[in-house]
Amino acid sequence: VILFARNIETPEQVWELTRDLQREALAATGRPLLLAVDQEGGRVQRLKAPFTLIPAARDLGITRTPEEVEHLARQVARELALVGLNVNLAPVLDVPRSPACPQWDRGYSPDPEQAARFGLAAIRGYLAGGVIPVAKHFPGLGDTLADSHEVLPLAFSNDVQREADLLPFRQAIAAGAPMIMTAHLKVAAWDERPATLSPVALQVWLRRRLGFQGVIITDDLEMGGITTSLPAPQGAQEALAAGADLLLICNNWQAAWETARLLAKDTCLAPRGREAAARLNSLRQTLRGEPAGLPAVRAYFAR
């Protein structure tokens, strides 16, 4: 389950919502839910005050040290865990080249090494605070000029190896990042399809060449980078076939049910589905125990 600002009122209400969702899931399946939110910073943070407000990654990369970013991420993670959230769809590991890139303020630095240092610090902080981080957006949106929320961007780097863009992801994988989010991005030298729907991007590059063994989650399949060519359910079908494990549909709940029906009918995808389910079950097993009680939530945010 992913929460957005429209689902959020107060810390107490979020705690009650996540409690009820987990009770339903455990009663139905015996397995806990992954409960996610975009608490990235800057213009992308769903939880407002009294939760800690996070500066944009670009500002953090200029004004803070990696150690300070790690401390901030740990504090943010503890607040998320306090209200029952266990996945943060952050940090951004994109390496934006210029202010013309839509990711300019969301990336830590135009320097790949600097972006990696800050991104790894955030990953360490989120993990230490009890929340699963999600490194995004593979294979990097830093060399784009279009917004994947609206259209499918084209990577303009001439480097087929994408060394600058992949360096932060390589280091995050080596450091044990548990989840990576795909980008709706066309790397013409790799594939005509968006990376989210591309076996070349997900299986050849992310799995084999970079050695990632964790959970691959798509970016929202209702974004224009996908839906200008395919409806979300068909995009989800292609993403699962390409190698994604978790399919993100953020707005239209009817599309989520249609996707479930479509995948259930596609017997050819059953082995791929079982592989994805096994990864997700392994990830669920890393979740920590019960969240704090409501009095502890009230006491913390009253401060």
Secondary structure, 3 states (H helix, E strand, C coil): CEECHHHCCCHHHHHHHHHHHHHHHHHHHCCCCCCEECEEECCEECCCCCCCCCCCHHHHHHHCCHHHHHHHHHHHHHHHHHCCCCEECCCECCCCCCCCCCCCCCCCCCCHHHHHHHHHHHHHHHHHCCCEEEEEEECCCCCCCCCCCCCCCECCCCCCCCHHHHHHHHHHHHCCCCEEEECCCECCCCCCCCHHHCHHHHHHHHHHHCCCCCEEECCCCCCHHHHCCCCHHHHHHHHHHHCCCECCCCCCHHHHHHHHHHHHHCHHHHHHHHHHHHHHHHHHCCCCCCCCCHHHHHHHHHC
